[in-house]
Amino acid sequence: MNERRHFDLIIFDMDGTLTIDALDFNHLRQRLGINVQEPVLEWIAELPPGERESAWQTLHEFERDGALASELRPHAKTTLYRLQSLGVRTALLSRNSRRSVELILSRHALDFDHIASRDDPPMKPHPESIWQIVRRLGVELDRALMVGDYIFDIQAAQAAGVRSVLLLEPDEPLPHFAADADFHIRSLDDIVTLIEYPDRYAVEAKKVR
């Protein structure tokens, strides 16, 4: 094992992290009739049975169309390849359906040691979503990283006791939850450097010893 390496498992979010976030959730909310500030999946789950089935169908169509039009974020494929070539385990953790996740992975020829979707409950931000992956791959919590672009990714990591990496656009201002992440990166390929030199990307006084 590389003695300089601080992490042995990288868990990636998908939408907005590995893929460019092009899904129009405002349009989806209009189609579903959501007029409250609540996550879509949780809102659908509370609907009466008949309405719930119709809403799930709308969501499946939305995700399918998004998967078919998906584009990878710059350096996504090369970053995964470099991590795997270094012996670092990789996993995908998404709130999307397994069907749409597998469609994206097939379209872009992406490979992971483990894949978890909303069909593998519980979903982010529940910590068990991460614990299941860590147990499956036999990695210690302090040797795992969760990489994402949204608050649920950071919350899931915090609750699970693993360190989190917030992926930001090159010129993006920090979101309100940015300080809760352990590391900030502006490009996916920063991960390859971070696993050996984490302090370069640490948030404020959060340092890896």
DRENLUMNU-448799 format. One record per residue: x, y, z of N, C-alpha, C in turn. Coordinates in steps of 0.2 Angstrom, whole numbers, plus 5000, padded with zeros to 4 digits. Example, Ala and Ser with C-alpha at 12.3 -4.5 7.8 and 13.67 -1.06 7.14 Angstrom:
# residues 2
506649725039506249785039506649845039/506449895035506849955036506450005039/
***
This chain:
# residues 209
500449945000500050005000500450065000/500250114996500650184996500650215003/501150225006501150245013500950325014/501050355008500750425008500050435007/499750385005499050385004498550385010/498150435011497750435017497050405016/496850385010496150365008496250305003/495750255005495750195001495150184997/494650224998493950214995493650284994/493450294987493150364985492450344983/491950374987491250364985491050424981/490850424975490650474971489850484971/489550544971488950564969488950564961/488350564958488350554951488150624948/487450644948487250704945487650764948/487950804943488350864945489050854948/489150784949489850774951490250734945/489950674944490250634938490050664931/489350684932489050704926488950784926/488850814921488650884921487950894923/487850934928487150944930486750984925/486350944921485950974916485150964917/485050924923484350914924483950974927/483350984924482951044925482451024931/482651034937482251004942481651054944/481751124941481151164942480651144937/480851124931480351094926479951034929/480350994932480050934935479650944941/479750994945479351014950478651044947/478751084942478151104939477651044936/477950994933477650944930477250904936/477650894942477350864947476850904952/476850964951476451014955476751024962/477351024963477651034969477751104970/477451134975477551204977477751214984/478151164987478451174993479151154993/479551184997480251174997480451105001/480351054997480450985000480850944994/481250904996481550864991481050814987/481150814980480650774976480550704978/481050664980480950594982480450594988/480650634993480250634999479550654998/479450704994478850724993478350674989/478650644984478250584981478050534986/478550514990478450464995477850475000/477650535001477050555005476450555001/476450554995475750554991475350494992/474650504991474250444991474450394986/474250334987474550284982474450294975/473850314973473750324965474150384963/474150434966474550494964475250474964/475450434969476150424970476450384964/476050334961476250294955476350334949/475850384948475950434943476550474943/476650494949477250544950477950504949/477950444951478550394950478650394943/478150384939478150374932478450434929/478250494931478450554928479250564930/479450544936480150544938480550504934/480350434933480750394929480850414922/480350444919480350474912480950534912/480850574917481350634918482050604919/482150554923482850524924483050494917/482650454914482850424908483050474903/482650524902482850574897483550604899/483650624905484250644908484850604906/484750534908485250484907485450484899/484950484895485150484888485450544885/485350604888485750664886486350684890/486550634895487050654900487750664897/488150704900488850714898489250714904/489850684903490250674909490650744910/490750754917491150814919491850804916/492150854915492850854913493350814918/493750764915494150724919493850664923/493150654922492850604926493150534924/493250524918493450454916494150444918/494550494917495250484918495450484926/495050524930495150514937494950454940/494350424937494250354939494750304938/495050304931495550264929496150274933/496350334935496950344939496850314946/496350324949496250304956496250224956/495950194951495850124951496550094949/496950124945497650104944498150114950/497950154955498350164961498050114966/497550074965497350024970496750054974/496550114973495950144977495350114974/494950094979494250074978493750134976/493350124971492850174970492150144970/491650194972490950174973490550234970/489950214968489450264966488850264971/488650324973488050334977487650384975/487050364972486550404969485850404971/485450454971484750454973484350434967/484650434961484350414955484150334955/483650314951483550244950484050204948/484150144949484650094947484650094939/484050094936483950094929484250154926/484150214928484450274925485250274927/485450254932486150244934486550204929/486250144928486550094924486550114917/486050154915486050184908486650234907/486750274912487350324911487950284911/488050234916488650204916488850164910/488350134907488350104900488550144895/488250204894488350254889489050274889/489350284895489950314896490550264898/490350204898490850154900491250164906/490850174911491150184918491050124922/491550114927491550054931491750074938/491450034943491550054950491549984953/491849984959491849924963491149914966/490749964967490149954970489650014968/489049994966488550044964487950044969/487750104971487150104975486650164973/486050144972485550194969484950194974/484450234973483850234978483550164978/483650124974483350054974483750014979/484250044982484650004988484550054994/484050054997483850095003484350085009/484450135013484150195013484550245008/484250305006484550345002484950405006/485450435003485750495005485150545007/485250575013485850585017485850535023/485450485023485450435028486150405029/486550395034487150375035487250305033/486750265033486750195032486950185024/486750235020486950225013487650225012/488050255016488750255016489050195019/488750175025489050125029488950055025/488450045021488349985018488949975013/489150035009489650035005490350015008/490450045014491050035017491149965020/490549935022490549865024490649825019/490349835013490349795007491149785004/491449845005492149845002492649835007/492449825013492949815018493449865020/493249935020493649985021493450025028/493950045031493850085037493550155036/493150175040492750235039493250295038/493850295042494350355041494750345035/494650295031495050285025494550295019/493950325020493450335015493350405014/493150425008492950495006492350495002/491850545004491250555000491350614996/491250614989491350664985490650684981/490450744982489850774979489850844978/489250864976489150934974488550964978/488250924982487550944985487650934993/487150974996487150965003487050895006/486650855002486450785004487150745005/487550755000488250725000488650735006/488650805008489050825014488650795020/488050805021487650775027487750705028/487650665022487750595023488450575025/488950605023489650595025489750615033/489450675035489550695042489150635046/488550615044488250575049488550505049/488850485043489150415043489850415046/490150475047490850485050491350475045/491250495039491850495034491950565032/492550575029492650645027492350655020/492150725019491850745013492150795009/492050785002492450834997491850864994/491850934994491350974990491650994983/491350974978491550984971491251054969/491651104968491351164966491551184958/491151224955491351244948491951294949/492351304944492951344944492851414947/492251444945492151514948491551524952/491251464955490651464959490851494966/490351534969490451554976490251494980/490551504986490351444991489651444993/489351384993488651384995488651385003/488051395006487951405013488251345017/488251285014488451225017489151205016/489551255013490251235011490751225017/490651255022491051255028490951185031/490451145030490251085033490751025030/490951045024491350995020492050995023/492450935022493150935025493650965020/493450955013493850975008493451005002/493751054999493551084993493951074987/493651054981494051044975493651084970/494051104964493751134959493751094952/494051044953494150994947494150924950/493850874946493850804948494550774949/494950794945495650764945496050784951/495750834955496050854961496050804966/495650754965495550694970496150654970/496450644964497050604964497650634968/497750704968498250734973497950734980/497350744981497050744988497150684992/497150624989497250564993497950564996/498450594993499050594996499250655000/498950714998499150785001498450815003/498050785007497450815009497450885011/497950905015497950975018497951025013/498151015007498051065001497351085000/496851045001496151055000495751065006/496051055012495651055018495351125019/494751125022494351185024494551205030/494751275030494951305036495451265040/495251245047495751215051495651135051/495251115046495151035046495751005042/496150975046496750945043496750865045/497050835040497150755041497850745044/497850715050498450695053498650625052/
***
